[in-house]
Amino acid sequence: MIISLAQRATQAQEYYFSVKLAEVRKLMAAGHDVINMGIGNPDQSPSEATIAALSHSASQANSHGYQAYKGIPGFRQSIVQWYKRVYGVSLDPETEILPLIGSKEGITHISLTFLDADDEVLVPELGYPAYRAVSQMVGANVVEYPLLEDQGWQPDWEAMQSLVNSKTKLLWLNYPHMPTGAPATRELFENAVQFAKKHKILLCHDNPYSLILNQKPPISLLSVEGAKEVAIELNSMSKSHNMAGWRVGWMSGAKAYIDAVLTIKSNVDSGMFLGIQQAAVAALQNTDQWHQAQNDIYRSRLDAAKAFLKALHCTYDESQEGMFLWAKLPENVLSAEQLVDELLYQKYIFIAPGFIFGPKGQRYIRLSLCMPAERIWQAVQRLG
Ligand SMILES: Cc1ncc(COP(=O)(O)O)c(C=O)c1O
């Protein structure tokens, strides 16, 4: 006998990487040396001070209890100082910050907090799959908004006007953009805030890549005047601080939005381990040189990744930011799915097909830079 599932569980699809990485593991168990350029999982360590802070905290007798739902004051204070230093934005540590167990969980809490069944959510036609999946899980309707490929994958604000109606509640934005690597610009953020105000919709900006291979100083959406009325921003320490497995990030925004999300969140988890919060405080003090060194490592991998794409006759934009390379397939390749499977089963190389980020990605692939350059060169050699 099997007890029936909720409708949302029958409709939701298992996360692509969860399925595909099981295939990768199977090949590895059979003795194949799979080069995994699929997922954006940083291979470098957090700073030494970060690890020392976790280790020290874990050794203290009073570190192991439940923590405040809103995080320790020291963590919120460090986030505020970091925001000021990195983005020049002032926030109130008491009321405008909510620590999160990764920004992926924040996407769920925000959706639970703001969306009713049948509300409409604007998601980019190419983007992080969780925006779409979670909107559907809470019964909202997903409306894809177009990105202009010939204008650096910026949202088509003109076309978006016609997608808005009285049910439109929330808009997901993410620049530097994953998967295309399109950089953030002040003009884009100003347009977004103006659009959200005009149509009275909540603008949720997901900002995990602003420090990775950025070609200009990083920007926060909250630096736009008046943004806090309609916008919230997610930041993650997964990529920028090499802490993906630690599960730590936060949400910034006006008190009313933070309080509302906290009400939902406090019914779901019971705070974040003190050691991780204390380690995050140390990580947020990483020097500019530390971040520079991480970027030097990513940059040193670009030549190999580009050689890999050239061997596949793919084309790509040089202005990409973040830890991936997004590339277009040549016309003679039938589909991304076929190429990905051929590479996996014939060459033991795993890359991400573009369609997992939305239908517009049918003829694209995404390479991750999260492995040593030698390993990427090895993949180039396997292509012959
Ligand atoms: C655009 C985007 N948002 C959010 C996340 C999730 O970040 P976190 O590890 O903080 O949950 C990712 C991870 O790949 C991402 O690419």
PDBQT file of the ligand as one rigid body, heavy atoms in Angstrom, charges set to zero:
ROOT
HETATM    1  C1  LIG A 401      21.088  32.349  -8.900  1.00  0.00    +0.000 C 
HETATM    2  C2  LIG A 401      21.220  31.475  -7.708  1.00  0.00    +0.000 A 
HETATM    3  N1  LIG A 401      20.498  31.765  -6.617  1.00  0.00    +0.000 NA
HETATM    4  C3  LIG A 401      20.595  31.025  -5.505  1.00  0.00    +0.000 A 
HETATM    5  C4  LIG A 401      21.431  29.933  -5.442  1.00  0.00    +0.000 A 
HETATM    6  C5  LIG A 401      21.463  29.118  -4.179  1.00  0.00    +0.000 C 
HETATM    7  O1  LIG A 401      22.355  29.622  -3.275  1.00  0.00    +0.000 OA
HETATM    8  P1  LIG A 401      22.473  29.060  -1.809  1.00  0.00    +0.000 P 
HETATM    9  O2  LIG A 401      23.588  28.079  -1.804  1.00  0.00    +0.000 OA
HETATM   10  O3  LIG A 401      22.720  30.250  -0.959  1.00  0.00    +0.000 OA
HETATM   11  O4  LIG A 401      21.158  28.416  -1.451  1.00  0.00    +0.000 OA
HETATM   12  C6  LIG A 401      22.193  29.580  -6.556  1.00  0.00    +0.000 A 
HETATM   13  C7  LIG A 401      23.050  28.387  -6.501  1.00  0.00    +0.000 C 
HETATM   14  O5  LIG A 401      23.494  27.818  -7.432  1.00  0.00    +0.000 OA
HETATM   15  C8  LIG A 401      22.083  30.390  -7.722  1.00  0.00    +0.000 A 
HETATM   16  O6  LIG A 401      22.787  30.089  -8.826  1.00  0.00    +0.000 OA
ENDROOT
TORSDOF 0
